[in-house]
């Protein structure tokens, strides 16, 4: 494994952790389970991030 691949993988992991944390904090503010949203986002980010943004847009319309 090349050194740049390790750096890319580590950078991606850090970005995923930060995104999961931000979604968890926002979910807590909206009265949802922040821990659940954060963990689900971390383990299935490509599915949960779009779903969360769709829920945010629904909340803003009402």
Helices and strands as residue ranges (DSSP letters): H 3-29, H 34-43, H 45-61
